[in-house]
Amino acid sequence: MALALKIILVIVSISLIVIVLAQSGKSAGLSGAIAGGAEQFFGKAKARGIDAFLHRMTVILAVLFMVLSILVAYFVRA
């Protein structure tokens, strides 16, 4: 049981890293610093696409990572 949880934890960890790295930054360089105010007005349309999906997957994988970490710690200790 502990071995299976550890393998799943490694897979979730790698997936979380990949998803976080695939997301675009909040301010993409100098253009983000200049047009930072425009992002508040026009950024809502962009959030419906891939960014919303990546954000949702990040939250799901982070919660799954925390739950699996607690379960692995419990089973290793017991």
mmCIF file as gemmi writes it, N, C-alpha and C atoms, coordinates in Angstrom:
data_model
loop_
_atom_site.group_PDB
_atom_site.id
_atom_site.type_symbol
_atom_site.label_atom_id
_atom_site.label_alt_id
_atom_site.label_comp_id
_atom_site.label_asym_id
_atom_site.label_entity_id
_atom_site.label_seq_id
_atom_site.pdbx_PDB_ins_code
_atom_site.Cartn_x
_atom_site.Cartn_y
_atom_site.Cartn_z
_atom_site.occupancy
_atom_site.B_iso_or_equiv
_atom_site.pdbx_formal_charge
_atom_site.auth_seq_id
_atom_site.auth_asym_id
_atom_site.pdbx_PDB_model_num
ATOM 1 N N . MET Axp A 1 ? 0.828 -1.197 0 1 0 ? 1 A 1
ATOM 2 C CA . MET Axp A 1 ? 0 0 0 1 0 ? 1 A 1
ATOM 3 C C . MET Axp A 1 ? 0.871 1.26 0 1 0 ? 1 A 1
ATOM 4 N N . ALA Axp A 2 ? 1.895 1.258 0.841 1 0 ? 2 A 1
ATOM 5 C CA . ALA Axp A 2 ? 2.762 2.427 0.933 1 0 ? 2 A 1
ATOM 6 C C . ALA Axp A 2 ? 3.529 2.637 -0.367 1 0 ? 2 A 1
ATOM 7 N N . LEU Axp A 3 ? 3.946 1.534 -1.007 1 0 ? 3 A 1
ATOM 8 C CA . LEU Axp A 3 ? 4.687 1.652 -2.258 1 0 ? 3 A 1
ATOM 9 C C . LEU Axp A 3 ? 3.806 2.233 -3.365 1 0 ? 3 A 1
ATOM 10 N N . ALA Axp A 4 ? 2.575 1.792 -3.436 1 0 ? 4 A 1
ATOM 11 C CA . ALA Axp A 4 ? 1.656 2.316 -4.446 1 0 ? 4 A 1
ATOM 12 C C . ALA Axp A 4 ? 1.398 3.81 -4.224 1 0 ? 4 A 1
ATOM 13 N N . LEU Axp A 5 ? 1.224 4.217 -2.983 1 0 ? 5 A 1
ATOM 14 C CA . LEU Axp A 5 ? 1.008 5.637 -2.68 1 0 ? 5 A 1
ATOM 15 C C . LEU Axp A 5 ? 2.242 6.465 -3.032 1 0 ? 5 A 1
ATOM 16 N N . LYS Axp A 6 ? 3.431 5.925 -2.793 1 0 ? 6 A 1
ATOM 17 C CA . LYS Axp A 6 ? 4.652 6.651 -3.134 1 0 ? 6 A 1
ATOM 18 C C . LYS Axp A 6 ? 4.789 6.835 -4.637 1 0 ? 6 A 1
ATOM 19 N N . ILE Axp A 7 ? 4.439 5.796 -5.405 1 0 ? 7 A 1
ATOM 20 C CA . ILE Axp A 7 ? 4.515 5.9 -6.859 1 0 ? 7 A 1
ATOM 21 C C . ILE Axp A 7 ? 3.52 6.941 -7.374 1 0 ? 7 A 1
ATOM 22 N N . ILE Axp A 8 ? 2.3 6.914 -6.84 1 0 ? 8 A 1
ATOM 23 C CA . ILE Axp A 8 ? 1.289 7.902 -7.24 1 0 ? 8 A 1
ATOM 24 C C . ILE Axp A 8 ? 1.735 9.306 -6.845 1 0 ? 8 A 1
ATOM 25 N N . LEU Axp A 9 ? 2.366 9.446 -5.684 1 0 ? 9 A 1
ATOM 26 C CA . LEU Axp A 9 ? 2.853 10.745 -5.224 1 0 ? 9 A 1
ATOM 27 C C . LEU Axp A 9 ? 3.924 11.292 -6.161 1 0 ? 9 A 1
ATOM 28 N N . VAL Axp A 10 ? 4.81 10.447 -6.636 1 0 ? 10 A 1
ATOM 29 C CA . VAL Axp A 10 ? 5.846 10.893 -7.572 1 0 ? 10 A 1
ATOM 30 C C . VAL Axp A 10 ? 5.213 11.344 -8.894 1 0 ? 10 A 1
ATOM 31 N N . ILE Axp A 11 ? 4.235 10.59 -9.375 1 0 ? 11 A 1
ATOM 32 C CA . ILE Axp A 11 ? 3.562 10.958 -10.624 1 0 ? 11 A 1
ATOM 33 C C . ILE Axp A 11 ? 2.838 12.291 -10.472 1 0 ? 11 A 1
ATOM 34 N N . VAL Axp A 12 ? 2.136 12.479 -9.358 1 0 ? 12 A 1
ATOM 35 C CA . VAL Axp A 12 ? 1.423 13.738 -9.116 1 0 ? 12 A 1
ATOM 36 C C . VAL Axp A 12 ? 2.415 14.887 -8.969 1 0 ? 12 A 1
ATOM 37 N N . SER Axp A 13 ? 3.547 14.65 -8.324 1 0 ? 13 A 1
ATOM 38 C CA . SER Axp A 13 ? 4.553 15.694 -8.147 1 0 ? 13 A 1
ATOM 39 C C . SER Axp A 13 ? 5.109 16.163 -9.487 1 0 ? 13 A 1
ATOM 40 N N . ILE Axp A 14 ? 5.458 15.212 -10.349 1 0 ? 14 A 1
ATOM 41 C CA . ILE Axp A 14 ? 5.997 15.575 -11.658 1 0 ? 14 A 1
ATOM 42 C C . ILE Axp A 14 ? 4.933 16.292 -12.488 1 0 ? 14 A 1
ATOM 43 N N . SER Axp A 15 ? 3.692 15.827 -12.409 1 0 ? 15 A 1
ATOM 44 C CA . SER Axp A 15 ? 2.607 16.479 -13.138 1 0 ? 15 A 1
ATOM 45 C C . SER Axp A 15 ? 2.393 17.903 -12.653 1 0 ? 15 A 1
ATOM 46 N N . LEU Axp A 16 ? 2.467 18.113 -11.35 1 0 ? 16 A 1
ATOM 47 C CA . LEU Axp A 16 ? 2.293 19.454 -10.789 1 0 ? 16 A 1
ATOM 48 C C . LEU Axp A 16 ? 3.399 20.388 -11.259 1 0 ? 16 A 1
ATOM 49 N N . ILE Axp A 17 ? 4.626 19.901 -11.3 1 0 ? 17 A 1
ATOM 50 C CA . ILE Axp A 17 ? 5.743 20.717 -11.774 1 0 ? 17 A 1
ATOM 51 C C . ILE Axp A 17 ? 5.544 21.107 -13.231 1 0 ? 17 A 1
ATOM 52 N N . VAL Axp A 18 ? 5.14 20.146 -14.058 1 0 ? 18 A 1
ATOM 53 C CA . VAL Axp A 18 ? 4.942 20.421 -15.491 1 0 ? 18 A 1
ATOM 54 C C . VAL Axp A 18 ? 3.818 21.431 -15.699 1 0 ? 18 A 1
ATOM 55 N N . ILE Axp A 19 ? 2.714 21.273 -14.976 1 0 ? 19 A 1
ATOM 56 C CA . ILE Axp A 19 ? 1.573 22.185 -15.121 1 0 ? 19 A 1
ATOM 57 C C . ILE Axp A 19 ? 1.948 23.6 -14.692 1 0 ? 19 A 1
ATOM 58 N N . VAL Axp A 20 ? 2.684 23.727 -13.61 1 0 ? 20 A 1
ATOM 59 C CA . VAL Axp A 20 ? 3.08 25.058 -13.138 1 0 ? 20 A 1
ATOM 60 C C . VAL Axp A 20 ? 4.03 25.719 -14.133 1 0 ? 20 A 1
ATOM 61 N N . LEU Axp A 21 ? 4.953 24.949 -14.691 1 0 ? 21 A 1
ATOM 62 C CA . LEU Axp A 21 ? 5.879 25.527 -15.663 1 0 ? 21 A 1
ATOM 63 C C . LEU Axp A 21 ? 5.204 25.876 -16.981 1 0 ? 21 A 1
ATOM 64 N N . ALA Axp A 22 ? 4.097 25.228 -17.294 1 0 ? 22 A 1
ATOM 65 C CA . ALA Axp A 22 ? 3.388 25.501 -18.545 1 0 ? 22 A 1
ATOM 66 C C . ALA Axp A 22 ? 2.555 26.775 -18.484 1 0 ? 22 A 1
ATOM 67 N N . GLN Axp A 23 ? 2.31 27.283 -17.303 1 0 ? 23 A 1
ATOM 68 C CA . GLN Axp A 23 ? 1.487 28.483 -17.165 1 0 ? 23 A 1
ATOM 69 C C . GLN Axp A 23 ? 2.277 29.714 -17.556 1 0 ? 23 A 1
ATOM 70 N N . SER Axp A 24 ? 1.562 30.701 -18.09 1 0 ? 24 A 1
ATOM 71 C CA . SER Axp A 24 ? 2.206 31.963 -18.427 1 0 ? 24 A 1
ATOM 72 C C . SER Axp A 24 ? 2.316 32.817 -17.178 1 0 ? 24 A 1
ATOM 73 N N . GLY Axp A 25 ? 3.328 33.661 -17.139 1 0 ? 25 A 1
ATOM 74 C CA . GLY Axp A 25 ? 3.542 34.514 -15.986 1 0 ? 25 A 1
ATOM 75 C C . GLY Axp A 25 ? 2.532 35.639 -15.918 1 0 ? 25 A 1
ATOM 76 N N . LYS Axp A 26 ? 2.39 36.242 -14.757 1 0 ? 26 A 1
ATOM 77 C CA . LYS Axp A 26 ? 1.462 37.36 -14.595 1 0 ? 26 A 1
ATOM 78 C C . LYS Axp A 26 ? 1.946 38.59 -15.343 1 0 ? 26 A 1
ATOM 79 N N . SER Axp A 27 ? 3.238 38.845 -15.311 1 0 ? 27 A 1
ATOM 80 C CA . SER Axp A 27 ? 3.794 39.96 -16.07 1 0 ? 27 A 1
ATOM 81 C C . SER Axp A 27 ? 4.907 39.396 -16.946 1 0 ? 27 A 1
ATOM 82 N N . ALA Axp A 28 ? 4.664 39.362 -18.222 1 0 ? 28 A 1
ATOM 83 C CA . ALA Axp A 28 ? 5.608 38.752 -19.152 1 0 ? 28 A 1
ATOM 84 C C . ALA Axp A 28 ? 6.639 39.789 -19.587 1 0 ? 28 A 1
ATOM 85 N N . GLY Axp A 29 ? 7.642 40.008 -18.771 1 0 ? 29 A 1
ATOM 86 C CA . GLY Axp A 29 ? 8.73 40.903 -19.113 1 0 ? 29 A 1
ATOM 87 C C . GLY Axp A 29 ? 8.366 42.37 -19.021 1 0 ? 29 A 1
ATOM 88 N N . LEU Axp A 30 ? 9.024 43.175 -19.85 1 0 ? 30 A 1
ATOM 89 C CA . LEU Axp A 30 ? 8.837 44.626 -19.824 1 0 ? 30 A 1
ATOM 90 C C . LEU Axp A 30 ? 7.456 45.021 -20.326 1 0 ? 30 A 1
ATOM 91 N N . SER Axp A 31 ? 6.926 44.273 -21.293 1 0 ? 31 A 1
ATOM 92 C CA . SER Axp A 31 ? 5.596 44.615 -21.803 1 0 ? 31 A 1
ATOM 93 C C . SER Axp A 31 ? 4.536 44.418 -20.725 1 0 ? 31 A 1
ATOM 94 N N . GLY Axp A 32 ? 4.742 43.485 -19.837 1 0 ? 32 A 1
ATOM 95 C CA . GLY Axp A 32 ? 3.802 43.289 -18.737 1 0 ? 32 A 1
ATOM 96 C C . GLY Axp A 32 ? 3.867 44.419 -17.731 1 0 ? 32 A 1
ATOM 97 N N . ALA Axp A 33 ? 5.048 45.003 -17.566 1 0 ? 33 A 1
ATOM 98 C CA . ALA Axp A 33 ? 5.188 46.127 -16.639 1 0 ? 33 A 1
ATOM 99 C C . ALA Axp A 33 ? 4.528 47.379 -17.195 1 0 ? 33 A 1
ATOM 100 N N . ILE Axp A 34 ? 4.619 47.572 -18.512 1 0 ? 34 A 1
ATOM 101 C CA . ILE Axp A 34 ? 4.031 48.758 -19.131 1 0 ? 34 A 1
ATOM 102 C C . ILE Axp A 34 ? 2.516 48.612 -19.235 1 0 ? 34 A 1
ATOM 103 N N . ALA Axp A 35 ? 2.057 47.459 -19.667 1 0 ? 35 A 1
ATOM 104 C CA . ALA Axp A 35 ? 0.623 47.25 -19.906 1 0 ? 35 A 1
ATOM 105 C C . ALA Axp A 35 ? -0.036 46.504 -18.76 1 0 ? 35 A 1
ATOM 106 N N . GLY Axp A 36 ? 0.455 46.661 -17.578 1 0 ? 36 A 1
ATOM 107 C CA . GLY Axp A 36 ? -0.096 45.928 -16.434 1 0 ? 36 A 1
ATOM 108 C C . GLY Axp A 36 ? -1.524 46.295 -16.118 1 0 ? 36 A 1
ATOM 109 N N . GLY Axp A 37 ? -1.897 47.557 -16.309 1 0 ? 37 A 1
ATOM 110 C CA . GLY Axp A 37 ? -3.268 47.976 -16.049 1 0 ? 37 A 1
ATOM 111 C C . GLY Axp A 37 ? -4.248 47.436 -17.06 1 0 ? 37 A 1
ATOM 112 N N . ALA Axp A 38 ? -3.792 47.242 -18.29 1 0 ? 38 A 1
ATOM 113 C CA . ALA Axp A 38 ? -4.67 46.716 -19.33 1 0 ? 38 A 1
ATOM 114 C C . ALA Axp A 38 ? -5.017 45.251 -19.07 1 0 ? 38 A 1
ATOM 115 N N . GLU Axp A 39 ? -4.173 44.551 -18.355 1 0 ? 39 A 1
ATOM 116 C CA . GLU Axp A 39 ? -4.429 43.138 -18.057 1 0 ? 39 A 1
ATOM 117 C C . GLU Axp A 39 ? -5.666 42.974 -17.187 1 0 ? 39 A 1
ATOM 118 N N . GLN Axp A 40 ? -5.957 43.952 -16.356 1 0 ? 40 A 1
ATOM 119 C CA . GLN Axp A 40 ? -7.141 43.861 -15.51 1 0 ? 40 A 1
ATOM 120 C C . GLN Axp A 40 ? -8.422 43.95 -16.335 1 0 ? 40 A 1
ATOM 121 N N . PHE Axp A 41 ? -8.399 44.741 -17.415 1 0 ? 41 A 1
ATOM 122 C CA . PHE Axp A 41 ? -9.592 44.909 -18.232 1 0 ? 41 A 1
ATOM 123 C C . PHE Axp A 41 ? -9.735 43.821 -19.285 1 0 ? 41 A 1
ATOM 124 N N . PHE Axp A 42 ? -8.633 43.481 -19.939 1 0 ? 42 A 1
ATOM 125 C CA . PHE Axp A 42 ? -8.691 42.543 -21.054 1 0 ? 42 A 1
ATOM 126 C C . PHE Axp A 42 ? -8.286 41.131 -20.658 1 0 ? 42 A 1
ATOM 127 N N . GLY Axp A 43 ? -7.831 40.939 -19.459 1 0 ? 43 A 1
ATOM 128 C CA . GLY Axp A 43 ? -7.359 39.632 -19.029 1 0 ? 43 A 1
ATOM 129 C C . GLY Axp A 43 ? -8.47 38.642 -18.759 1 0 ? 43 A 1
ATOM 130 N N . LYS Axp A 44 ? -9.692 39.099 -18.596 1 0 ? 44 A 1
ATOM 131 C CA . LYS Axp A 44 ? -10.794 38.196 -18.283 1 0 ? 44 A 1
ATOM 132 C C . LYS Axp A 44 ? -11.15 37.309 -19.466 1 0 ? 44 A 1
ATOM 133 N N . ALA Axp A 45 ? -11.001 37.8 -20.679 1 0 ? 45 A 1
ATOM 134 C CA . ALA Axp A 45 ? -11.304 36.993 -21.863 1 0 ? 45 A 1
ATOM 135 C C . ALA Axp A 45 ? -10.282 35.887 -22.035 1 0 ? 45 A 1
ATOM 136 N N . LYS Axp A 46 ? -9.038 36.146 -21.653 1 0 ? 46 A 1
ATOM 137 C CA . LYS Axp A 46 ? -7.992 35.15 -21.789 1 0 ? 46 A 1
ATOM 138 C C . LYS Axp A 46 ? -8.158 34.032 -20.765 1 0 ? 46 A 1
ATOM 139 N N . ALA Axp A 47 ? -8.789 34.331 -19.648 1 0 ? 47 A 1
ATOM 140 C CA . ALA Axp A 47 ? -8.918 33.365 -18.564 1 0 ? 47 A 1
ATOM 141 C C . ALA Axp A 47 ? -9.903 32.26 -18.879 1 0 ? 47 A 1
ATOM 142 N N . ARG Axp A 48 ? -10.644 32.375 -19.97 1 0 ? 48 A 1
ATOM 143 C CA . ARG Axp A 48 ? -11.621 31.345 -20.308 1 0 ? 48 A 1
ATOM 144 C C . ARG Axp A 48 ? -10.979 30.159 -21.005 1 0 ? 48 A 1
ATOM 145 N N . GLY Axp A 49 ? -9.796 30.308 -21.511 1 0 ? 49 A 1
ATOM 146 C CA . GLY Axp A 49 ? -9.17 29.283 -22.327 1 0 ? 49 A 1
ATOM 147 C C . GLY Axp A 49 ? -8.243 28.37 -21.549 1 0 ? 49 A 1
ATOM 148 N N . ILE Axp A 50 ? -7.039 28.26 -22.059 1 0 ? 50 A 1
ATOM 149 C CA . ILE Axp A 50 ? -6.061 27.324 -21.523 1 0 ? 50 A 1
ATOM 150 C C . ILE Axp A 50 ? -5.578 27.744 -20.139 1 0 ? 50 A 1
ATOM 151 N N . ASP Axp A 51 ? -5.556 29.051 -19.87 1 0 ? 51 A 1
ATOM 152 C CA . ASP Axp A 51 ? -5.101 29.509 -18.558 1 0 ? 51 A 1
ATOM 153 C C . ASP Axp A 51 ? -6.049 29.055 -17.457 1 0 ? 51 A 1
ATOM 154 N N . ALA Axp A 52 ? -7.336 29.062 -17.735 1 0 ? 52 A 1
ATOM 155 C CA . ALA Axp A 52 ? -8.305 28.598 -16.739 1 0 ? 52 A 1
ATOM 156 C C . ALA Axp A 52 ? -8.144 27.104 -16.494 1 0 ? 52 A 1
ATOM 157 N N . PHE Axp A 53 ? -7.916 26.357 -17.561 1 0 ? 53 A 1
ATOM 158 C CA . PHE Axp A 53 ? -7.706 24.917 -17.422 1 0 ? 53 A 1
ATOM 159 C C . PHE Axp A 53 ? -6.444 24.617 -16.62 1 0 ? 53 A 1
ATOM 160 N N . LEU Axp A 54 ? -5.358 25.324 -16.925 1 0 ? 54 A 1
ATOM 161 C CA . LEU Axp A 54 ? -4.104 25.105 -16.191 1 0 ? 54 A 1
ATOM 162 C C . LEU Axp A 54 ? -4.243 25.498 -14.726 1 0 ? 54 A 1
ATOM 163 N N . HIS Axp A 55 ? -4.976 26.577 -14.466 1 0 ? 55 A 1
ATOM 164 C CA . HIS Axp A 55 ? -5.197 26.996 -13.074 1 0 ? 55 A 1
ATOM 165 C C . HIS Axp A 55 ? -6.003 25.947 -12.315 1 0 ? 55 A 1
ATOM 166 N N . ARG Axp A 56 ? -7.056 25.441 -12.946 1 0 ? 56 A 1
ATOM 167 C CA . ARG Axp A 56 ? -7.891 24.414 -12.309 1 0 ? 56 A 1
ATOM 168 C C . ARG Axp A 56 ? -7.089 23.137 -12.045 1 0 ? 56 A 1
ATOM 169 N N . MET Axp A 57 ? -6.258 22.74 -13.012 1 0 ? 57 A 1
ATOM 170 C CA . MET Axp A 57 ? -5.441 21.534 -12.839 1 0 ? 57 A 1
ATOM 171 C C . MET Axp A 57 ? -4.394 21.727 -11.747 1 0 ? 57 A 1
ATOM 172 N N . THR Axp A 58 ? -3.861 22.943 -11.626 1 0 ? 58 A 1
ATOM 173 C CA . THR Axp A 58 ? -2.892 23.232 -10.571 1 0 ? 58 A 1
ATOM 174 C C . THR Axp A 58 ? -3.528 23.07 -9.196 1 0 ? 58 A 1
ATOM 175 N N . VAL Axp A 59 ? -4.727 23.583 -9.035 1 0 ? 59 A 1
ATOM 176 C CA . VAL Axp A 59 ? -5.419 23.467 -7.748 1 0 ? 59 A 1
ATOM 177 C C . VAL Axp A 59 ? -5.717 22.004 -7.423 1 0 ? 59 A 1
ATOM 178 N N . ILE Axp A 60 ? -6.211 21.268 -8.407 1 0 ? 60 A 1
ATOM 179 C CA . ILE Axp A 60 ? -6.544 19.856 -8.179 1 0 ? 60 A 1
ATOM 180 C C . ILE Axp A 60 ? -5.303 19.054 -7.83 1 0 ? 60 A 1
ATOM 181 N N . LEU Axp A 61 ? -4.223 19.247 -8.585 1 0 ? 61 A 1
ATOM 182 C CA . LEU Axp A 61 ? -2.997 18.497 -8.319 1 0 ? 61 A 1
ATOM 183 C C . LEU Axp A 61 ? -2.363 18.893 -6.984 1 0 ? 61 A 1
ATOM 184 N N . ALA Axp A 62 ? -2.471 20.163 -6.602 1 0 ? 62 A 1
ATOM 185 C CA . ALA Axp A 62 ? -1.912 20.592 -5.321 1 0 ? 62 A 1
ATOM 186 C C . ALA Axp A 62 ? -2.656 19.956 -4.152 1 0 ? 62 A 1
ATOM 187 N N . VAL Axp A 63 ? -3.98 19.914 -4.24 1 0 ? 63 A 1
ATOM 188 C CA . VAL Axp A 63 ? -4.768 19.268 -3.179 1 0 ? 63 A 1
ATOM 189 C C . VAL Axp A 63 ? -4.465 17.778 -3.129 1 0 ? 63 A 1
ATOM 190 N N . LEU Axp A 64 ? -4.384 17.148 -4.295 1 0 ? 64 A 1
ATOM 191 C CA . LEU Axp A 64 ? -4.055 15.723 -4.359 1 0 ? 64 A 1
ATOM 192 C C . LEU Axp A 64 ? -2.67 15.45 -3.796 1 0 ? 64 A 1
ATOM 193 N N . PHE Axp A 65 ? -1.718 16.345 -4.077 1 0 ? 65 A 1
ATOM 194 C CA . PHE Axp A 65 ? -0.366 16.205 -3.544 1 0 ? 65 A 1
ATOM 195 C C . PHE Axp A 65 ? -0.358 16.271 -2.022 1 0 ? 65 A 1
ATOM 196 N N . MET Axp A 66 ? -1.096 17.208 -1.46 1 0 ? 66 A 1
ATOM 197 C CA . MET Axp A 66 ? -1.128 17.336 0.001 1 0 ? 66 A 1
ATOM 198 C C . MET Axp A 66 ? -1.772 16.116 0.655 1 0 ? 66 A 1
ATOM 199 N N . VAL Axp A 67 ? -2.868 15.634 0.085 1 0 ? 67 A 1
ATOM 200 C CA . VAL Axp A 67 ? -3.545 14.464 0.652 1 0 ? 67 A 1
ATOM 201 C C . VAL Axp A 67 ? -2.656 13.234 0.562 1 0 ? 67 A 1
ATOM 202 N N . LEU Axp A 68 ? -2.017 13.039 -0.582 1 0 ? 68 A 1
ATOM 203 C CA . LEU Axp A 68 ? -1.128 11.891 -0.734 1 0 ? 68 A 1
ATOM 204 C C . LEU Axp A 68 ? 0.076 11.982 0.189 1 0 ? 68 A 1
ATOM 205 N N . SER Axp A 69 ? 0.607 13.179 0.399 1 0 ? 69 A 1
ATOM 206 C CA . SER Axp A 69 ? 1.743 13.352 1.309 1 0 ? 69 A 1
ATOM 207 C C . SER Axp A 69 ? 1.369 12.959 2.731 1 0 ? 69 A 1
ATOM 208 N N . ILE Axp A 70 ? 0.184 13.355 3.159 1 0 ? 70 A 1
ATOM 209 C CA . ILE Axp A 70 ? -0.273 12.996 4.503 1 0 ? 70 A 1
ATOM 210 C C . ILE Axp A 70 ? -0.481 11.483 4.618 1 0 ? 70 A 1
ATOM 211 N N . LEU Axp A 71 ? -1.068 10.888 3.582 1 0 ? 71 A 1
ATOM 212 C CA . LEU Axp A 71 ? -1.287 9.435 3.608 1 0 ? 71 A 1
ATOM 213 C C . LEU Axp A 71 ? 0.021 8.661 3.615 1 0 ? 71 A 1
ATOM 214 N N . VAL Axp A 72 ? 0.992 9.08 2.82 1 0 ? 72 A 1
ATOM 215 C CA . VAL Axp A 72 ? 2.287 8.4 2.799 1 0 ? 72 A 1
ATOM 216 C C . VAL Axp A 72 ? 2.973 8.53 4.155 1 0 ? 72 A 1
ATOM 217 N N . ALA Axp A 73 ? 2.922 9.709 4.755 1 0 ? 73 A 1
ATOM 218 C CA . ALA Axp A 73 ? 3.542 9.903 6.069 1 0 ? 73 A 1
ATOM 219 C C . ALA Axp A 73 ? 2.855 9.019 7.114 1 0 ? 73 A 1
ATOM 220 N N . TYR Axp A 74 ? 1.546 8.869 7.016 1 0 ? 74 A 1
ATOM 221 C CA . TYR Axp A 74 ? 0.817 8.04 7.972 1 0 ? 74 A 1
ATOM 222 C C . TYR Axp A 74 ? 1.193 6.567 7.807 1 0 ? 74 A 1
ATOM 223 N N . PHE Axp A 75 ? 1.234 6.074 6.576 1 0 ? 75 A 1
ATOM 224 C CA . PHE Axp A 75 ? 1.524 4.66 6.352 1 0 ? 75 A 1
ATOM 225 C C . PHE Axp A 75 ? 2.978 4.293 6.6 1 0 ? 75 A 1
ATOM 226 N N . VAL Axp A 76 ? 3.891 5.22 6.372 1 0 ? 76 A 1
ATOM 227 C CA . VAL Axp A 76 ? 5.305 4.956 6.648 1 0 ? 76 A 1
ATOM 228 C C . VAL Axp A 76 ? 5.55 4.909 8.153 1 0 ? 76 A 1
ATOM 229 N N . ARG Axp A 77 ? 4.857 5.767 8.881 1 0 ? 77 A 1
ATOM 230 C CA . ARG Axp A 77 ? 5.01 5.825 10.335 1 0 ? 77 A 1
ATOM 231 C C . ARG Axp A 77 ? 4.398 4.612 11.017 1 0 ? 77 A 1
ATOM 232 N N . ALA Axp A 78 ? 3.279 4.123 10.5 1 0 ? 78 A 1
ATOM 233 C CA . ALA Axp A 78 ? 2.554 3.034 11.151 1 0 ? 78 A 1
ATOM 234 C C . ALA Axp A 78 ? 3.197 1.692 10.959 1 0 ? 78 A 1
